[in-house]
Structure formats: C-alpha cells, structure tokens
Amino acid sequence: MARPENIAIERHISTEELLKRIKSLEKDVKVLQRLYFIKYRYEGVTVENAAERVEISKPVAYIWQERWNKEGYDGLKPKFAGGKPSKLSEDQKDQLKEILDMRDDWTTEEIRKLISKDYKVEYSLKQIRIILRKFGMNLAKPFQHDYRRPEDAEDILKKTSHN
C-alpha cells in the first residue's frame, strides 16, 4: 500500500508553458527528461511513479523536485563543470603535440615516460590514449620490420613477378 505524498509540487509555470519548453528542448535530453518528470508531477503522478516513467531512481527524483521547487526551470539545468581539469596546460599540450608529430611510431608507454620526464605529470596508459585521440592521432599496432629484408625489396618483387 502506497503512502500519501507529503511534498506538494510548486507550479512555477503553467502546464502550457511547461509543454512548450519540453517541445523546444528535445535536443537537450537531460533537461527534457527532467521536464517530463515535472510534467508527470503536475499531472498528479507520485514521485516514485514519475521516477519510474523517466527511468531514474527515487532519490534522484526527490533531488530534481527539490531543485524545481527552489529554483524553477533553472534548477533543472545540469550543474557540472565538464570534468576534472587537465594536468597539462594548453601550452604544454601544444608542445607535446609538436614533439609527437616529429615521429610516427610512438608507443603509449614511450609517450607516458616522455610526459613524466618532461612535464613531471603521471598519466595512465588509458589517459594517454584519450589525449592522443583529442590530438587527432590514431593508434595502431606498429608494423614489424624484418631486418633481413633488402632496401629494394619492392623492385626485386616487381622484376621476379613479371618474368
């Protein structure tokens, strides 16, 4: 048996205005999901059922409702700053990219050691791969070179294959 709701939803805007904002923000999925949650609450759906409908946990639903009640629409906007700041400055990243552009056969371990030695910063190999992707560089297995292969192997192959 469900308990009765003790917290009423504040109506900061009309249902029509709420629906208008929902339609205009379809690209902003996070805010859209939160607006749908508020819409369900406007319709009298319980916090628990509204949370189920937008596929969030009940504690998150209460946080969203509390932010809506205090701040209105602005309370539904995500409040993240974009992650942890980089350990390397933009100038250091530019220098690193220039160094890496000088060769095309770096290993992630070599790059990790280079960053550690030159910039006194420690990164995991996974983070090195993320940095390389941001530089627009591709990761690939290095091609193994046979030390016995002659310098003019292609020419020799052409001569022998045409005979």
Contacts in CASP RR format, 6 or more apart in sequence:
PFRMAT RR
TARGET T0000
AUTHOR 0000-0000-0000
METHOD contacts of the structure
MODEL  1
MARPENIAIERHISTEELLKRIKSLEKDVKVLQRLYFIKYRYEGVTVENA
AERVEISKPVAYIWQERWNKEGYDGLKPKFAGGKPSKLSEDQKDQLKEIL
DMRDDWTTEEIRKLISKDYKVEYSLKQIRIILRKFGMNLAKPFQHDYRRP
EDAEDILKKTSHN
2 46 0 8 1.000
2 48 0 8 1.000
5 46 0 8 1.000
5 47 0 8 1.000
7 47 0 8 1.000
7 62 0 8 1.000
7 65 0 8 1.000
9 38 0 8 1.000
9 41 0 8 1.000
9 42 0 8 1.000
9 44 0 8 1.000
9 65 0 8 1.000
9 68 0 8 1.000
9 69 0 8 1.000
10 68 0 8 1.000
10 69 0 8 1.000
10 72 0 8 1.000
11 42 0 8 1.000
12 68 0 8 1.000
12 72 0 8 1.000
12 73 0 8 1.000
13 21 0 8 1.000
13 72 0 8 1.000
13 73 0 8 1.000
15 39 0 8 1.000
15 42 0 8 1.000
18 35 0 8 1.000
18 38 0 8 1.000
18 39 0 8 1.000
18 42 0 8 1.000
19 39 0 8 1.000
21 35 0 8 1.000
21 73 0 8 1.000
22 32 0 8 1.000
22 35 0 8 1.000
22 36 0 8 1.000
22 39 0 8 1.000
25 31 0 8 1.000
25 32 0 8 1.000
25 35 0 8 1.000
26 32 0 8 1.000
30 78 0 8 1.000
31 76 0 8 1.000
31 77 0 8 1.000
31 78 0 8 1.000
33 54 0 8 1.000
33 56 0 8 1.000
34 54 0 8 1.000
34 64 0 8 1.000
34 68 0 8 1.000
34 76 0 8 1.000
35 76 0 8 1.000
36 53 0 8 1.000
36 54 0 8 1.000
37 50 0 8 1.000
37 51 0 8 1.000
37 53 0 8 1.000
37 54 0 8 1.000
37 56 0 8 1.000
37 61 0 8 1.000
37 64 0 8 1.000
37 65 0 8 1.000
38 64 0 8 1.000
38 65 0 8 1.000
38 68 0 8 1.000
38 76 0 8 1.000
40 49 0 8 1.000
40 50 0 8 1.000
40 53 0 8 1.000
40 54 0 8 1.000
41 47 0 8 1.000
41 50 0 8 1.000
41 65 0 8 1.000
45 53 0 8 1.000
47 58 0 8 1.000
47 61 0 8 1.000
47 62 0 8 1.000
47 65 0 8 1.000
48 58 0 8 1.000
48 61 0 8 1.000
50 61 0 8 1.000
51 57 0 8 1.000
51 58 0 8 1.000
51 60 0 8 1.000
51 61 0 8 1.000
54 61 0 8 1.000
56 64 0 8 1.000
64 76 0 8 1.000
67 75 0 8 1.000
67 76 0 8 1.000
68 75 0 8 1.000
68 76 0 8 1.000
86 93 0 8 1.000
87 121 0 8 1.000
87 123 0 8 1.000
88 96 0 8 1.000
88 115 0 8 1.000
88 119 0 8 1.000
88 121 0 8 1.000
92 119 0 8 1.000
93 131 0 8 1.000
93 135 0 8 1.000
96 114 0 8 1.000
96 115 0 8 1.000
96 118 0 8 1.000
96 119 0 8 1.000
96 131 0 8 1.000
97 135 0 8 1.000
99 114 0 8 1.000
99 118 0 8 1.000
100 106 0 8 1.000
100 111 0 8 1.000
100 132 0 8 1.000
100 135 0 8 1.000
100 137 0 8 1.000
105 142 0 8 1.000
107 142 0 8 1.000
108 125 0 8 1.000
108 128 0 8 1.000
108 129 0 8 1.000
108 132 0 8 1.000
108 139 0 8 1.000
109 125 0 8 1.000
111 128 0 8 1.000
111 132 0 8 1.000
112 122 0 8 1.000
112 123 0 8 1.000
112 124 0 8 1.000
112 125 0 8 1.000
112 128 0 8 1.000
115 121 0 8 1.000
115 122 0 8 1.000
115 123 0 8 1.000
115 128 0 8 1.000
116 122 0 8 1.000
116 123 0 8 1.000
123 131 0 8 1.000
129 139 0 8 1.000
132 139 0 8 1.000
133 139 0 8 1.000
150 156 0 8 1.000
END
